[in-house]
Amino acid sequence: MNRYENHRFTEAEKEFLREFVPGHSHKEITAEFCRRFPPGVNESRIKSAIKRYHLNTGHTGRFMKGQKARNKGVAMDDEQYRKAAPTMFKKGNVPHNIMPIGTEMELTDGYIWVKIDDIPNAKKAVNWRQKHRLLWEQNFGEIPEGYLVIFKDGNKRNFDLDNLACISKQVNLQMSRQKLRFTDADLTESGIALAEVMTAIYEKKGRKKHERSGRSDKSLQEGQGLDDETARTKGRDERLNDM
């Protein structure tokens, strides 16, 4: 049986723990306890006592901001260096797990990404590109802002150029709303054409509504001698009342 297992802490020992535990490690507490109360106890009993008496060392096991490492500025002796040397990085060494440019892999979004560069500490979008977007740009040029590339048959592994389409986000929204996506690429292509027509109609209606609203505000302003801001506010309030 371990000679420390039956140790019962005296009131003096408990008082020492309450005073000394905060700010010290288990190793430091054990060493000081053994110095003050020989023959002392082992570190396991100290840990149990700290838990039982609801004490807290204040140590989280993490480096805090501004905290210095204990071995900072301390050179390794010859024996330590000899042991550590085989695992040290050599100048110019490339880690074995670095993926070469051209590597393809599936990421969490379900798409295949291709490594195109090897810039250290760069964001994913710098060193990696989605394969279908990369193929489109290589064959058809830059993808305009506000546009995306989709798979006509919905298969994210079918990189045939005939299976890719570059559409605006507005058209993509209409396709989702009207359920115009199909596993048949030809049907999806027809869905794209329909969504483009619907988007154009909605945009035209929006422009006409905006023009009518502008003319209404202008007429109100001229008829009542109002400034621009007052006319817009009054016109908006009247349209809301008509709803």
VENUR-V209077 format. One record per residue. N is the residue number from 1. RES is the residue in one small letter. SS is DSSP state (H for helix, E for strand, L for the rest). D_FIRST is the distance of its C-alpha to the first C-alpha in whole Angstrom. Layout:
# VENUR-V209077
((N & RES & SS & D_FIRST) (N & RES & SS & D_FIRST))
This chain:
# VENUR-V209077
((1 & m & L & 0) (2 & n & L & 4) (3 & r & L & 6) (4 & y & L & 9) (5 & e & L & 8) (6 & n & L & 9) (7 & h & L & 12) (8 & r & L & 15) (9 & f & L & 18) (10 & t & L & 21) (11 & e & H & 25) (12 & a & H & 26) (13 & e & H & 23) (14 & k & H & 24) (15 & e & H & 27) (16 & f & H & 26) (17 & l & H & 25) (18 & r & H & 28) (19 & e & H & 30) (20 & f & H & 29) (21 & v & L & 27) (22 & p & L & 31) (23 & g & L & 32) (24 & h & L & 29) (25 & s & L & 27) (26 & h & H & 23) (27 & k & H & 23) (28 & e & H & 25) (29 & i & H & 24) (30 & t & H & 20) (31 & a & H & 22) (32 & e & H & 24) (33 & f & H & 22) (34 & c & H & 20) (35 & r & H & 23) (36 & r & H & 24) (37 & f & L & 21) (38 & p & L & 19) (39 & p & L & 17) (40 & g & L & 16) (41 & v & L & 14) (42 & n & L & 14) (43 & e & H & 16) (44 & s & H & 14) (45 & r & H & 14) (46 & i & H & 18) (47 & k & H & 19) (48 & s & H & 17) (49 & a & H & 19) (50 & i & H & 22) (51 & k & H & 22) (52 & r & H & 22) (53 & y & L & 24) (54 & h & L & 27) (55 & l & L & 27) (56 & n & L & 29) (57 & t & L & 29) (58 & g & L & 32) (59 & h & L & 31) (60 & t & L & 32) (61 & g & L & 31) (62 & r & L & 35) (63 & f & L & 38) (64 & m & L & 40) (65 & k & L & 43) (66 & g & L & 44) (67 & q & L & 41) (68 & k & L & 41) (69 & a & L & 38) (70 & r & L & 36) (71 & n & L & 37) (72 & k & L & 41) (73 & g & L & 43) (74 & v & L & 41) (75 & a & L & 42) (76 & m & L & 40) (77 & d & L & 39) (78 & d & H & 41) (79 & e & H & 37) (80 & q & H & 36) (81 & y & H & 40) (82 & r & H & 40) (83 & k & H & 37) (84 & a & H & 38) (85 & a & H & 42) (86 & p & H & 42) (87 & t & H & 41) (88 & m & L & 44) (89 & f & L & 47) (90 & k & L & 50) (91 & k & L & 53) (92 & g & L & 55) (93 & n & L & 52) (94 & v & L & 52) (95 & p & L & 49) (96 & h & L & 49) (97 & n & L & 48) (98 & i & L & 52) (99 & m & L & 54) (100 & p & L & 58) (101 & i & L & 61) (102 & g & L & 62) (103 & t & L & 59) (104 & e & E & 59) (105 & m & E & 56) (106 & e & E & 56) (107 & l & L & 55) (108 & t & L & 53) (109 & d & L & 57) (110 & g & L & 58) (111 & y & L & 60) (112 & i & E & 60) (113 & w & E & 60) (114 & v & E & 61) (115 & k & E & 60) (116 & i & L & 63) (117 & d & L & 62) (118 & d & L & 59) (119 & i & L & 59) (120 & p & L & 56) (121 & n & L & 54) (122 & a & L & 57) (123 & k & L & 57) (124 & k & H & 57) (125 & a & H & 61) (126 & v & H & 62) (127 & n & H & 60) (128 & w & E & 60) (129 & r & E & 63) (130 & q & E & 64) (131 & k & H & 65) (132 & h & H & 68) (133 & r & H & 69) (134 & l & H & 69) (135 & l & H & 71) (136 & w & H & 74) (137 & e & H & 74) (138 & q & H & 75) (139 & n & H & 77) (140 & f & H & 79) (141 & g & L & 78) (142 & e & L & 76) (143 & i & L & 75) (144 & p & L & 77) (145 & e & L & 75) (146 & g & L & 74) (147 & y & E & 74) (148 & l & E & 71) (149 & v & E & 71) (150 & i & E & 71) (151 & f & E & 70) (152 & k & L & 73) (153 & d & L & 72) (154 & g & L & 68) (155 & n & L & 67) (156 & k & L & 65) (157 & r & L & 65) (158 & n & L & 68) (159 & f & L & 70) (160 & d & L & 73) (161 & l & H & 75) (162 & d & H & 78) (163 & n & H & 74) (164 & l & E & 74) (165 & a & E & 76) (166 & c & E & 76) (167 & i & E & 76) (168 & s & E & 76) (169 & k & H & 74) (170 & q & H & 76) (171 & v & H & 77) (172 & n & H & 74) (173 & l & H & 73) (174 & q & H & 76) (175 & m & H & 75) (176 & s & H & 72) (177 & r & H & 74) (178 & q & L & 76) (179 & k & L & 74) (180 & l & L & 76) (181 & r & L & 73) (182 & f & L & 73) (183 & t & L & 72) (184 & d & L & 75) (185 & a & H & 76) (186 & d & H & 80) (187 & l & H & 79) (188 & t & H & 77) (189 & e & H & 80) (190 & s & H & 82) (191 & g & H & 80) (192 & i & H & 79) (193 & a & H & 83) (194 & l & H & 83) (195 & a & H & 81) (196 & e & H & 83) (197 & v & H & 86) (198 & m & H & 84) (199 & t & H & 82) (200 & a & H & 86) (201 & i & H & 87) (202 & y & H & 85) (203 & e & H & 85) (204 & k & H & 89) (205 & k & H & 89) (206 & g & H & 86) (207 & r & H & 89) (208 & k & H & 92) (209 & k & H & 90) (210 & h & H & 89) (211 & e & H & 93) (212 & r & H & 94) (213 & s & H & 92) (214 & g & H & 93) (215 & r & H & 97) (216 & s & H & 96) (217 & d & H & 95) (218 & k & H & 98) (219 & s & H & 100) (220 & l & H & 99) (221 & q & H & 98) (222 & e & H & 102) (223 & g & H & 103) (224 & q & H & 102) (225 & g & L & 102) (226 & l & L & 98) (227 & d & L & 96) (228 & d & H & 93) (229 & e & H & 90) (230 & t & H & 92) (231 & a & H & 93) (232 & r & H & 90) (233 & t & H & 88) (234 & k & H & 91) (235 & g & H & 92) (236 & r & H & 88) (237 & d & H & 88) (238 & e & H & 91) (239 & r & H & 90) (240 & l & H & 87) (241 & n & H & 89) (242 & d & H & 91) (243 & m & L & 88))
